[in-house]
Amino acid sequence: MPICGPKLSICGIILSIWGIIQLGLMGIFYFFGAVALSEDLPEVEFDPEHGLKDFYSKIDAGYTQNAYNCWIAALLYLATLVFSAQQFWANNRSSLSV
């Protein structure tokens, strides 16, 4: 049963593919610690009492958490892609049976 029309389902497919590619790549870049993405990390202050190892471990944890967030959002886009593709298939099937 079609819920969205054929144009909306195509738009959903295109946006989902774009989101999966973009967020997947951003997740990879976060996972490898790209310096260009450091502005989006949670704010961490250097504490001289705990030293540099603690500071670097907090930075690495921030990179890892952002990578996981990007990958989770990419999986949500994958669910949207599946739904949009099913709607596109349902619209094409209903137009053939009429």
Accessible surface in RSA format (square Angstrom, percent):
REM  Atomic radii and reference values for relative SASA: ProtOr
REM  Chains: A
REM  Algorithm: Lee & Richards
REM  Probe-radius: 1.40
REM  Slices: 20
REM RES _ NUM      All-atoms   Total-Side   Main-Chain    Non-polar    All polar
REM                ABS   REL    ABS   REL    ABS   REL    ABS   REL    ABS   REL
RES MET A   1   180.66  93.6 134.41  89.0  46.25 110.1 102.43  87.1  78.22 103.6
RES PRO A   2    57.14  41.6  38.00  34.6  19.14  69.6  38.00  31.4  19.14 119.0
RES ILE A   3   123.69  70.4  89.36  66.6  34.33  82.8  94.44  68.0  29.25  79.4
RES CYS A   4    20.77  15.7  13.21  14.7   7.56  17.8   8.32  21.1  12.45  13.4
RES GLY A   5    34.20  42.2   0.00   N/A  34.20  42.2  24.98  68.6   9.21  20.6
RES PRO A   6    73.62  53.7  73.52  67.0   0.10   0.4  73.56  60.7   0.05   0.3
RES LYS A   7   180.27  87.9 171.06 105.0   9.21  21.9 118.04 106.2  62.23  66.3
RES LEU A   8   111.41  62.0 105.27  75.3   6.14  15.4 108.40  76.1   3.01   8.1
RES SER A   9     0.30   0.3   0.00   0.0   0.30   0.7   0.30   0.6   0.00   0.0
RES ILE A  10    67.95  38.7  67.95  50.6   0.00   0.0  67.95  48.9   0.00   0.0
RES CYS A  11    57.73  43.7  54.05  60.3   3.68   8.7  16.96  43.0  40.76  44.0
RES GLY A  12    15.13  18.7   0.00   N/A  15.13  18.7  14.88  40.8   0.25   0.6
RES ILE A  13    31.71  18.0  31.71  23.6   0.00   0.0  31.71  22.8   0.00   0.0
RES ILE A  14   106.24  60.5 103.71  77.3   2.54   6.1 105.13  75.7   1.12   3.0
RES LEU A  15    86.72  48.3  84.88  60.7   1.84   4.6  84.88  59.6   1.84   4.9
RES SER A  16     0.75   0.6   0.67   0.9   0.08   0.2   0.00   0.0   0.75   1.1
RES ILE A  17    79.57  45.3  78.77  58.7   0.80   1.9  79.57  57.3   0.00   0.0
RES TRP A  18   150.39  60.3 147.23  71.3   3.15   7.4 132.64  70.7  17.75  28.8
RES GLY A  19     8.22  10.1   0.00   N/A   8.22  10.1   8.01  22.0   0.21   0.5
RES ILE A  20    46.92  26.7  45.38  33.8   1.54   3.7  45.38  32.7   1.54   4.2
RES ILE A  21   100.22  57.0  93.88  69.9   6.34  15.3  99.80  71.9   0.42   1.2
RES GLN A  22    85.07  47.6  80.32  58.7   4.75  11.3  23.92  50.9  61.14  46.4
RES LEU A  23    33.88  18.9  33.88  24.2   0.00   0.0  33.88  23.8   0.00   0.0
RES GLY A  24    18.48  22.8   0.00   N/A  18.48  22.8  18.38  50.4   0.10   0.2
RES LEU A  25    86.47  48.2  85.68  61.3   0.79   2.0  85.68  60.2   0.79   2.1
RES MET A  26    53.66  27.8  53.66  35.5   0.00   0.0  44.65  38.0   9.01  11.9
RES GLY A  27     0.00   0.0   0.00   N/A   0.00   0.0   0.00   0.0   0.00   0.0
RES ILE A  28    75.82  43.1  75.34  56.1   0.48   1.2  75.82  54.6   0.00   0.0
RES PHE A  29   101.33  50.7 100.87  62.5   0.46   1.2 101.33  61.4   0.01   0.0
RES TYR A  30     7.56   3.5   7.56   4.3   0.00   0.0   3.02   2.3   4.55   5.6
RES PHE A  31   108.00  54.0  86.04  53.3  21.96  57.2  86.34  52.3  21.66  62.0
RES PHE A  32   161.02  80.6 128.48  79.6  32.54  84.7 133.66  81.0  27.36  78.3
RES GLY A  33    27.54  34.0   0.00   N/A  27.54  34.0  11.98  32.9  15.56  34.8
RES ALA A  34    31.96  29.4  21.08  32.5  10.88  24.7  31.93  45.0   0.04   0.1
RES VAL A  35   123.60  81.3 116.16 105.2   7.44  17.9 116.16 100.9   7.44  20.2
RES ALA A  36    95.82  88.1  58.94  91.0  36.88  83.9  71.63 100.9  24.19  64.1
RES LEU A  37    33.72  18.8  32.92  23.6   0.79   2.0  33.72  23.7   0.00   0.0
RES SER A  38    48.24  40.8  37.01  49.4  11.23  25.9  18.80  40.0  29.44  41.2
RES GLU A  39   165.23  94.9 130.87  99.0  34.36  81.8  53.08 102.7 112.15  91.6
RES ASP A  40    91.14  63.8  68.87  68.5  22.27  52.7  19.92  46.9  71.22  71.0
RES LEU A  41    23.72  13.2   7.59   5.4  16.13  40.6   7.81   5.5  15.91  42.8
RES PRO A  42    76.94  56.1  61.48  56.0  15.45  56.2  73.74  60.9   3.19  19.9
RES GLU A  43   162.88  93.5 123.89  93.7  39.00  92.8  54.33 105.1 108.55  88.6
RES VAL A  44    39.06  25.7  14.79  13.4  24.27  58.5  18.59  16.2  20.47  55.5
RES GLU A  45   139.03  79.8 122.20  92.4  16.83  40.1  47.85  92.6  91.17  74.4
RES PHE A  46   101.86  51.0  76.98  47.7  24.88  64.7  77.03  46.7  24.83  71.1
RES ASP A  47    52.48  36.8  48.17  47.9   4.31  10.2  21.21  49.9  31.27  31.2
RES PRO A  48   105.47  76.9  83.35  76.0  22.12  80.4  84.75  70.0  20.71 128.7
RES GLU A  49   157.91  90.7 117.71  89.0  40.20  95.7  48.76  94.3 109.15  89.1
RES HIS A  50   116.42  63.6  91.16  63.4  25.27  64.6  64.16  66.1  52.27  60.8
RES GLY A  51    26.00  32.1   0.00   N/A  26.00  32.1  24.54  67.3   1.46   3.3
RES LEU A  52    99.45  55.4  93.53  66.9   5.92  14.9  93.53  65.7   5.92  15.9
RES LYS A  53   181.43  88.5 174.15 106.9   7.28  17.3 119.48 107.5  61.94  66.0
RES ASP A  54    45.09  31.6  39.28  39.1   5.81  13.7  13.96  32.9  31.13  31.0
RES PHE A  55    49.28  24.7  47.31  29.3   1.97   5.1  49.00  29.7   0.28   0.8
RES TYR A  56   124.82  58.3 124.61  70.9   0.21   0.5  86.15  64.7  38.67  47.7
RES SER A  57    60.73  51.3  50.16  66.9  10.57  24.3  45.41  96.7  15.32  21.5
RES LYS A  58    98.27  47.9  91.74  56.3   6.53  15.6  53.38  48.0  44.89  47.8
RES ILE A  59    40.62  23.1  39.79  29.6   0.82   2.0  40.62  29.2   0.00   0.0
RES ASP A  60    87.22  61.1  85.89  85.5   1.33   3.1  25.51  60.0  61.71  61.5
RES ALA A  61    61.69  56.7  49.73  76.7  11.96  27.2  57.57  81.1   4.12  10.9
RES GLY A  62     6.99   8.6   0.00   N/A   6.99   8.6   6.26  17.2   0.73   1.6
RES TYR A  63    20.87   9.7  20.87  11.9   0.00   0.0  16.36  12.3   4.50   5.6
RES THR A  64    47.64  33.9  47.38  48.0   0.26   0.6  25.73  34.6  21.91  33.1
RES GLN A  65    94.01  52.6  92.88  67.9   1.13   2.7  33.32  70.9  60.69  46.0
RES ASN A  66    22.37  15.4  21.39  20.7   0.97   2.3   4.68  11.3  17.69  17.1
RES ALA A  67     0.00   0.0   0.00   0.0   0.00   0.0   0.00   0.0   0.00   0.0
RES TYR A  68   105.71  49.4 104.92  59.7   0.79   2.0  69.30  52.1  36.40  44.9
RES ASN A  69    72.87  50.3  66.20  64.0   6.67  16.1  25.13  60.5  47.74  46.1
RES CYS A  70    13.14   9.9  11.04  12.3   2.10   4.9   1.90   4.8  11.24  12.1
RES TRP A  71    78.23  31.4  77.22  37.4   1.01   2.4  71.87  38.3   6.37  10.3
RES ILE A  72   101.14  57.6 100.94  75.2   0.20   0.5 100.94  72.7   0.20   0.5
RES ALA A  73    31.22  28.7  29.85  46.1   1.37   3.1  30.78  43.3   0.45   1.2
RES ALA A  74    11.67  10.7  10.44  16.1   1.23   2.8  10.75  15.1   0.92   2.4
RES LEU A  75   114.33  63.7 108.21  77.4   6.12  15.4 108.62  76.3   5.72  15.4
RES LEU A  76   118.82  66.2 116.46  83.3   2.36   5.9 116.89  82.1   1.93   5.2
RES TYR A  77    84.63  39.5  83.63  47.6   0.99   2.6  36.82  27.7  47.81  58.9
RES LEU A  78    81.15  45.2  81.15  58.1   0.00   0.0  81.15  57.0   0.00   0.0
RES ALA A  79    60.64  55.8  48.29  74.5  12.35  28.1  55.29  77.9   5.35  14.2
RES THR A  80    62.41  44.4  57.90  58.7   4.50  10.7  39.44  53.0  22.97  34.7
RES LEU A  81    37.83  21.1  37.83  27.1   0.00   0.0  37.83  26.6   0.00   0.0
RES VAL A  82    95.31  62.7  91.62  82.9   3.69   8.9  94.25  81.9   1.06   2.9
RES PHE A  83    89.77  44.9  85.69  53.1   4.07  10.6  89.58  54.3   0.19   0.5
RES SER A  84     6.76   5.7   6.38   8.5   0.38   0.9   0.38   0.8   6.38   8.9
RES ALA A  85    44.65  41.1  39.60  61.1   5.05  11.5  41.11  57.9   3.54   9.4
RES GLN A  86    75.92  42.5  69.75  51.0   6.17  14.7  47.22 100.5  28.70  21.8
RES GLN A  87     2.81   1.6   2.81   2.1   0.00   0.0   0.00   0.0   2.81   2.1
RES PHE A  88    68.16  34.1  68.16  42.2   0.00   0.0  68.16  41.3   0.00   0.0
RES TRP A  89   145.27  58.3 143.42  69.4   1.85   4.4 118.40  63.1  26.87  43.6
RES ALA A  90     7.68   7.1   4.12   6.4   3.56   8.1   5.83   8.2   1.85   4.9
RES ASN A  91    18.50  12.8  14.28  13.8   4.22  10.2   4.02   9.7  14.48  14.0
RES ASN A  92    61.40  42.3  61.24  59.2   0.15   0.4  18.20  43.8  43.20  41.8
RES ARG A  93   147.71  62.0 144.67  73.7   3.03   7.2  29.83  40.8 117.88  71.4
RES SER A  94    44.95  38.0  40.65  54.2   4.30   9.9  32.99  70.3  11.96  16.7
RES SER A  95    76.43  64.6  51.18  68.3  25.25  58.2  46.73  99.5  29.70  41.6
RES LEU A  96   152.96  85.2 125.16  89.5  27.79  69.9 127.18  89.3  25.78  69.4
RES SER A  97    95.44  80.6  54.68  73.0  40.76  93.9  50.16 106.8  45.28  63.4
RES VAL A  98   161.68 106.4 104.05  94.2  57.63 138.9 126.38 109.8  35.30  95.7
END  Absolute sums over single chains surface
CHAIN  1 A     7193.5       6218.3        975.2       5100.1       2093.4
END  Absolute sums over all chains
TOTAL          7193.5       6218.3        975.2       5100.1       2093.4
